[in-house]
Amino acid sequence: MAENSKKPAVPELVFLALGELAVCVIIVVVYLIIGKFRWNVITGALLGAFVGLFNQALLTIVVGKTFDRAAAERGTRELTEEEIEAFKKKHEQRVKAAITVSFIVRMALLVGILILAFLLPAVFNPLATVIALVAVQLLILLFGYLKKKK
């Protein structure tokens, strides 16, 4: 991935990682308070956090590489209106295809991890796993909101 496409994603991924760490701590504290804490709460929360972060990083990388490839093919020369339209159409399809394949792979990963957590509740607390996975999406919304406020 080109340097330019990496820079905007790094602060978001760092924010998400720190947010997920905080969510994991909150999950553990809540389980301690209600007297239901077992070590599988930690592993479940960490599994959900890791998969959620991996999911977001994978999306960022796939889309970034697709745009980088398009930018490299574009070059710096002037294009006519027809060339711009043809280029746009060609790369729009590539981006959609890359996002679709990425979505399918990422959803299969998420479903697989949830099945794993529910099949191995002695190893991964399913509720802690789900909470950590959902938290990533909420943190993404929070990051977008905070970014808009600036």
C-alpha positions in Angstrom: 0.0 0.0 0.0 1.3 3.4 -0.8 2.3 5.7 2.0 -0.5 8.2 1.3 -3.3 5.6 1.7 -1.8 4.2 5.0 -1.6 7.5 6.9 -5.4 8.2 7.3 -6.0 4.6 8.5 -3.4 4.5 11.2 -5.0 6.9 13.6 -8.4 5.2 13.2 -6.8 1.7 13.8 -4.9 3.0 16.9 -8.2 4.6 18.2 -10.0 1.3 17.6 -7.3 -0.7 19.3 -7.3 1.5 22.4 -11.1 1.6 22.5 -11.2 -2.2 22.2 -8.7 -2.5 25.1 -11.0 -0.3 27.2 -14.0 -2.4 26.2 -12.2 -5.6 27.2 -11.4 -4.1 30.6 -15.0 -2.9 31.1 -16.3 -6.4 30.2 -13.9 -8.0 32.8 -14.8 -5.5 35.5 -18.6 -6.0 34.9 -18.2 -9.8 35.1 -16.2 -9.3 38.3 -18.8 -7.1 39.8 -21.7 -9.5 39.0 -19.7 -12.4 40.3 -19.6 -14.3 37.0 -16.0 -13.8 36.1 -14.1 -16.8 34.7 -10.9 -16.7 32.6 -13.0 -17.4 29.4 -14.4 -13.9 29.8 -10.9 -12.5 29.1 -10.3 -14.9 26.1 -13.7 -14.2 24.7 -13.3 -10.4 24.9 -9.8 -10.6 23.4 -11.0 -12.9 20.6 -13.9 -10.5 19.8 -11.6 -7.5 19.9 -8.9 -9.1 17.8 -11.3 -10.3 15.1 -13.1 -6.9 15.0 -9.8 -5.1 14.6 -8.5 -7.6 12.1 -11.7 -7.2 10.1 -11.4 -3.4 10.0 -7.7 -3.6 9.1 -8.4 -6.1 6.3 -11.0 -3.8 4.8 -8.7 -0.8 5.0 -5.9 -2.8 3.3 -8.0 -4.2 0.5 -9.7 -0.9 -0.4 -6.4 1.0 0.0 -4.6 -1.4 -2.3 -7.3 -1.2 -4.9 -7.2 2.6 -4.9 -3.4 2.6 -4.9 -3.4 0.4 -8.0 -5.9 2.7 -9.7 -3.8 5.7 -8.9 -0.7 4.0 -10.2 -2.4 3.2 -13.5 -3.8 6.7 -13.8 -0.4 8.3 -13.8 0.1 12.0 -14.0 -0.7 12.8 -17.7 -3.8 14.8 -18.7 -6.8 12.7 -19.8 -9.6 13.5 -22.2 -13.2 13.4 -21.0 -13.6 10.0 -22.7 -10.5 8.6 -21.1 -11.6 9.8 -17.7 -15.0 8.2 -18.1 -13.5 4.9 -19.3 -10.9 4.9 -16.5 -13.6 5.7 -13.9 -15.9 2.9 -15.2 -13.1 0.3 -15.3 -11.8 1.1 -11.8 -15.3 1.5 -10.3 -16.0 -2.1 -11.1 -12.6 -3.2 -9.7 -13.3 -1.4 -6.4 -16.8 -2.9 -6.1 -15.4 -6.4 -6.8 -12.6 -6.0 -4.3 -15.0 -4.7 -1.6 -17.5 -7.5 -2.4 -14.9 -10.2 -2.1 -13.5 -8.6 1.1 -17.0 -8.5 2.6 -17.6 -12.2 1.9 -14.3 -13.2 3.4 -14.7 -10.9 6.4 -18.3 -12.0 7.1 -17.2 -15.7 6.9 -14.5 -15.0 9.4 -16.9 -13.2 11.8 -19.5 -16.1 11.5 -16.7 -18.6 12.0 -15.4 -16.9 15.1 -18.9 -16.6 16.6 -19.5 -20.3 15.9 -16.2 -21.1 17.6 -17.0 -19.0 20.6 -20.4 -20.7 21.0 -19.0 -24.2 20.4 -16.2 -23.7 23.0 -17.8 -21.7 25.8 -15.3 -23.1 28.3 -12.6 -21.4 26.3 -14.3 -18.3 25.0 -17.2 -16.6 26.7 -19.7 -16.1 23.8 -21.3 -12.9 25.3 -17.9 -11.3 25.9 -16.9 -12.2 22.3 -20.1 -10.7 20.8 -19.8 -7.5 22.9 -16.2 -6.9 21.8 -17.2 -7.5 18.2 -20.1 -5.1 18.3 -17.9 -2.5 20.2 -15.7 -2.2 17.1 -18.6 -0.9 15.0 -19.6 1.5 17.8 -16.1 2.7 18.1 -15.9 3.3 14.3 -19.1 5.5 14.6 -17.6 7.3 17.5 -14.3 7.9 15.7 -16.3 9.3 12.7 -18.3 11.6 14.9 -15.2 12.9 16.7 -13.5 13.5 13.4 -16.4 15.5 12.1 -16.4 17.7 15.3 -12.9 18.9 14.6 
